[in-house]
C-alpha cells in the first residue's frame, strides 16, 4: 500500500517535517493541526510593481458601508453570520487568510470541520517550464491522486474499525479524527466526500489591490439600484478582481457572468464583451441581484441565487417551505445544488469578515487608486486606432480603460459601433470631440 506520509523525519513526538519526494508519486499531506500562515509577496502580483512605481497606490482602509436605502437592509444585521453557518464561514476565512494558492486543503465536503491536511503544490505552481493551462492540468491530476489515496485509506479504516489493534500504524492518526463519531458507516461515508480546496490568501490580497479601483463606482451603482453596498465584494469571491478570469464552464469577468445570463443585461458580440468590464458588469449584477431579492425576499437567498439561479432557489424554498438558507443547505437535495451553491453565501460572509479584520490577517495593505475616466462616443463606425489618434492616446491606453473590447476590436478588425461609449482618461473628452 502506498503511504500517505511517504517520507518524514520525526522532530519530536508531536511534530514532523515532510521531506522532499519526487513529483508523480502520492502527494504528501501535512497535518493541519497547526496552521502555518503563508506570506504574500506583493511583487508577485501582476502589475503591482508598475502601480507602486507610478505612485497610484494608497493605504487600504477599513470598509464603511454606512446607512443605506437598500431594500430589506438593516445595518449590522442583514449580513450578520448566523450560528448555523459559523463553521462554514470559519472554514472559508482560513482559505482566504491562511492558505495560499500554492497549497490545497484536503477536507470533507459535507463537514467542513473535518480537515485532513494540507498539500504543498509549489513544485507545480512555481515550475517556470509549465504554461498556465499545463499548470492547471498538473494540479488537477495531482489533487485527484490525493483524493483517491485518502478515499482508499478511509475505505480501509472501515475494515479495521472493530479491530484497531490490527490497523496499519500509518492510519491511526486518521482513525483518531473520527473518535467522536460513532456511526459504523462513518469511514465509508467519508470516503465518498473527500474534496480539495485551493488556498486563496495571495488571491485575496490581489483582489483588495485591484478592488480599490472599482469599489467606489460599484457602490454607487448598487446603491442606486437598491442593492446593499456590501455586494461590491462579490467579485472577491468570484474572481479576486482578476480581469482575465474565465471559468471552465464559460463564465467571464470579475462578476463571472455566463454568456446566456450576460446577454440579458450586457452587450456581447464579436467585438465587445461587457462581462469583462467591471463597471458595466456591476450594473448588470445589481439588476440581477435586485430581481433575485424581489423574487425571494431574502438577501442570503438572493446572493445564493446569483450562483445557483433564481428558479433553483425558488424550487428549494417551495419544496422545503422555508426561507432559512441554513435549513435549505442542510435539507435540500438537488443534483445542481452542490458544494459551490451551498457554500456561496458563506464565502461572501467570510470575505466581509476578512476585510473588516484585514490588519489582523495581512497587516498593512496597499490598494490601487479609484479608476477615473470620461466617456465619449462617435456617430460613425471607427477603428480603435482612429479613436486613439483623435484623442491623442495609444490603443493600449484605451484598452486599459475599456476591458470590454475583444481582440478583434483591439486589432482594428472590428470597428467600435456608432455611439458606443468609450472610456478615456480625465480631460481627454474635449480633445476627442474636437476631431469629429
N, C-alpha and C positions, 0 to 999 in steps of 0.2 A: 504493500500500500504506500502511495506517495505520502510524504509527511508535510502537513501544513506549515509547521515550523521546521523548515528544511535544514537550516544551519544556524545554530545560535551559540552564544557564549554566555554562561551564567556569570553575572557580576555579583549577585547576592541571591538569597533565597526568595527575594521579592521582585527582582527585575532582571532583564536580559537585553542584549543588543543583537539585532539581526545582522548577520554577516552577508556580504555581497554574494549573490548567486547569479549564474548566467541567465539571460533572458531566454524564455522558451520553456523553462520548467515551471512547476506550480508556483504561483505568485506568493511571496512571503506576506504574512499578515501580522502587523504589530498589535500587541494588546492595547486596548483603548482605555484601560483603567485610569491612566494619567494622560490627559490631553496635552499635546505639545503644540502650542500656538506657532504657526509658521509666520515668518516675517514676509513683508511685502516690500519689494524694492520698486519705488515709483518709476525708476529709469526703465523698467521692463515694460511699462505700459506704452503702447504705440502712441506717438505724438506728444508724450509728456515733456521730453527734453526741449522740443521746439516751443511748447507753450511756456515752459519755465523761462527759457531764454528771451521770449518776447515780452515777458512781464505781465501776461494776461492772467496768471493765476492769483487767487486770493484765498485767504484763510476760510475754511469751512466753518459755518456757524450752526448752532442747534436749530432745528426746524421750528417754525412758529406758524401754525395754520390758523390760529385765531378764531374769532367769531365768523360764522359762515351762514349764508342763506340757502345752503344745500338742502334738498328735500330730505326729510326724516333724519336730520343731523342734530346730535347733541354733543357739544364739546366735551371731550374726556370720557364719553360713554359709548359713542357709536362704534369705535374701534378698540374698545377695551377687550382684553383677552379673557374669554370665558375659561373657567377652571377645566371644563370638559375638553378644551383644546390646548391647555397649557403644555402638556407633554409633547405635542406635535410642534408647537411654536418653539419650545426649547431645543428640539432636535434641529430645526432649521436655523436657529440662531447659531448653533455650533457649526453648521455647514457654512454659514456666511462669515463667521468670525474666527474659527479655529483652523479649519482645514482648507488648504489651497487647492487649485486645480491640478496640482501635481500629486494629489492624493485622492483616494476613493474610500468611502466609508462602507463597510460591509455590514448590512443590517437586515432586520426583519421588516418586510413591507407592510405588515399589519400592526405590529407592536414596535413603534419607533424607539421605545426604551431599550429594546434588545439590539445592542450594537456589538458585533462580534470582533471587530478590529478595523485597522486602517491599512490600506495597501499603498505602498510607495510606487508612484508611476514616473518618477523623474528620469529613469533610464529611457523612457519613451518620450516624455514631454520635452526633455532637454536634448534630444538627439537631433543635431543640425542636418543630418542626412535625410530626415523624413519631411516630406511636404505635409501641409495641413490635413489633406484627405488621408494620406498614409498614416499619419499620427493618430487620427481619429479611428481608423480601422484597427490599428495595432492596439490601441487602448481598449476598444470593444472586444477584441479577441482575448486579450489578457484578463479582462474582468469577467468574461464569460467562463474562462477556466477557473477563476477564483470562486465564482458562484457554484460551478459544477463540483469543485472539490469540497466545498463546505456542505453542499447538499448531500454528498456521498457520506461525509463524516456524520452528519445528523441521522441519516438513514442507518448507519452502523450503530450509533448510540441506541437506537430503538431496539436493536437485537440484544444489547448488553445491559439495558436499564435495570433488569431484575437480577443481574449477576455482576454488579460493579467491580467485584474483586477480579474478574476475568477481563475487564475492559482494557483495551490498549492504553498504555500510560499516557500517550500524547493526546488522548481525547478527554482526559479527566477535567482539565480546566474548562473545556467546552461543556461538559456534563454539568459542572457546578453552576453554570449560568442559568440552569433550569431548576435549581434546587427548590425554588418556591412555587414551582408549577407541578401539581400532582396528576395532571391529565396523562393517562397511559399512552396517549397518541401524540404527546407534545412534540416529540422529535420528528415523527412522520409529518405532522402538520408544518412544523418549522422548516423542514427540508423543501417544502413547496413554496415558501415565501421568502427566499433569500434574494436580496437586492443589493446593488451597489449604487452609491451616490457620489458623484464628483464633488470635491470641495469647491467653495466659491469665494474664499476670503479675498484673493487678489482681484477677482472679477468684480466684487462689490466695491473695492477701493477704486477700481477703474470706473464703475458706474457712478460713484459720487463725483469723481473728477469731471466726467462729461455731462452728468446730470445738471451741474451748475449752469451750463449753457442754456438749458431749456425750461427749468422748473418755474421760473417767473412767468413766462408766456403761457406755459401749460396750465399753471394755477389760474390764470385769468380766464382761459378758455373753459376750463372745467367749472369754475365758479359761475360764469355767465350762463352755463347750461344746467345749473342746479345740482352739480356733482361735487362731492367733497374734495377739497384740495389734496387730501392725503393720497388720493388715487393717482396723483402725478408720480407716485413712487412705484406704480405697477411695472414700468419699464425696467426697474432694477430687478424685479422677479423674472420678467420675460426675457430680458436680453442684456442686462447690465449696461444699457445705453450703447451697445455696440451697433453702429450704423450699418455694418455689413452683416448683421445677424440674419441667417437663413436657417430655418429648421428643416429636418429631413422630410417633413410632411408638406412643406411648401409655404409655411408662414414666413413673413418678411418684415423687416424694420424693427425699431426698438419696441413698438407696441405689438409686434408679432401677429399681424393680420393675415389670415388666409386670403387667397386671391378672391374666392367667391364672396366672402364677407366684405372685404375691402371694396369691391366694385359697387357695393350698395351705398358707399359713402364717399369714395375717393376716385380720382382719375387714374385709371390703369390702362395703358395702351402700349403700342410698340415703342414709343419714345419716352413715356413718363410713367412712373410708378410711385404714386404719392404715399404708399405704405412706407417708403423709405425716407420720407420727410417727417421728422419727429413732431413738428408743429402741425402740419396738415393732418397727420395721423392722430394727434391729440384731440382734434375736433371730432374726428370720426369715433375715437374711443369714448369721448364724452357723450356723443349721441347714442352710441350702443349701450353704454352703461346706464344712461338715463332710461332708455327703453326697457332695459333689464329690471331696473328698480321699479318702474311703473307697473310692470307685469307681476313682479314678485313681492313688492312692498318690503324689501329687506336688503340692506347693503351687503351683508355676508352672502346671501343668495345671489344677488346681482353680480358680485365680484366672481363668485364661483361660476356663474353662468358665462362670464367672459371667457372662461376656459372650456367649460363643458357644453355651453349652448343654452339659450333661454328655454327652448322647448324641452330639453332634457331635464332642467331643474323644475319646470312646471310639472312634468310627469312624476318626478320624485316627490314633490310636495303633495300632489294629488294622491299618489299611491300610499304614502305614509301618513297623510293628513296632519302634517306638521310643517312649520317654517323654521324649526330649530335645526341649524346646519349640523351641529354635532350629532344630533339624533339621526339625521339623514346619512351622515358619514358612517355611523355605526350600523345602521339597519338597511340602507338602500342597496339593493343588488341589481346591477345592470352591467352588461359587458363593456359599455362605454364609460361607466363611472368608475374609472380605475384609480391608480395611485396619483396621477397628475391632477385629476379633477378633485379628488378627496383631500388633497394637501394644498391646493392653490391658495385658499384663503389663509391658511396657517402660515404659508410662506410670506404672504403680504403682511400679516400681523408681525411676523418675525422681523421683516425689513424695517417696519416702523419703529420697533423697539431698538433694533441695532442702530438706527440713525439717531434716536434720542440718546443712546448710550455710546456714541461713536468714539468719544475720547477714552472711554474705558477699554474699548476693543482695539482701537487703532492709533490712539494718541492724536497729535495734531495732523490734520489733513489739508491739502490744497485742492481747490476746485477751480474749474475754468470760469472765466467771467461770463455773464449773461450775453447771449448772442443778440446782436443788434443789426438791423437791416432796414432798407426801404424796399418798396415794391414798385415795379414799372411794367407796363405792358405795351405791346406794339400791335397795330391793326393788320399787319401782314405776316405771312409765314417768313420767318427769318432763321437762318442757321445760327448756331450759338456763337461761332467765331465772329459773325457780323454784329451780333448784340454786344459781344466783348469789345469790338472796335468802337462802336458807338459810345460805349460807356467808359472807354479808356481803361479797360480791365483785361485780364487774361481769361482764357477758358477755364483754367484751373481755379482761379479766384471765384468764378461764377459757380463752378461745380461744388465748391466747398459750402456755398450758401444754398445750393439747390440740389440736395441729395436725391430728389425725385427723378432727376434726369438720368435716363439709362444710357448705356454705352453708345447706342445709335444716335442719340441727341448730342452727346459729348463729342463724338467724332464728326458731326455735321451731316451724317447720312439722313437723319430725320430732323426736319425743321421744328422749331418751337411753335406751337399753334398760335394763331392770332388771338390777342387779348389775354393770353396766359400770363399770370402774374409772376414775374421773375424777380427774385430777391437780389438786391445789390447792396454794397456797403453804404452806411450812412453818408449822406452828402453827394451821392452819385446819381440820384434820381433825376435831378435837374439836367445834368450833363447828358444822361441817356435820352431824355426827352427832347433836348435841343436838336438832336441829329435826325429827328423824324422828318 
